[in-house]
Amino acid sequence: MCESHSVQAERLVVHLEETHHPQRESSNEGCVVERGRRAAEFYSAVLTPFSVAAIESVIFSWFSPTGVGPVTSPGLSALLGILTLSIGPFVPVAYSVRTGRTDLHISDRKKRGSVYIISVIAYAVGVVVFWAAGNKIMFVLSVAYLCVGFPLMLITFAWKISAHAAATAGMATALCLVLGAWMLPVYVFAVLTIWARVRLGAHTILQALAGAILSIVITALVFIVLYI
């Protein structure tokens, strides 16, 4: 009889240990949340508008079906694209970070205006350079960046639209129109960007979607009119 009571007591203790560990459950949930945040931070840091522009410059310079024109080689085309579409717009951001004026993602919307102005100027330089070089694919890409960047700049003065989402969505759209429908999976990067920016609290879902949709529509129109 005593042994039976002992066994029941042991079972009760095991049951209580299995079902009542709120601190352990809370700790596990906290780890999951922290991992999600780190993943979002990593993704946002890797696929910035500047890195995306560099990636596009390399891909289109080497794999464009129409080539890069009579003047520029694929290497020179990629270098010019990186200079005008990536490094040029990134310089004011790097300066602002170095001087402590803002962070890498320019979280404060009111501090984005000057960066956008310089970016738009850099994109315009790219348009002129690639037009003069007869480099059709990079000319069209530069026009797309200019046509997307200008409204983003205007909207940013009143509302914090997502440039990260615009960059990845625009890249996916351009790749699909130039290289074909087999590039559709690249849109996964746009979806992940939207998730990451919302997850970090950098943008609302509406701001992230707005950036992506605006970029998709404008990029598609530019490539349909000037390239296809």
Helices and strands as residue ranges (DSSP letters): H 2-19, H 22-46, H 49-63, H 74-81, I 82-87, H 88-98, G 109-111, H 113-132, H 136-156, H 163-179, G 181-186, H 187-199, H 205-226
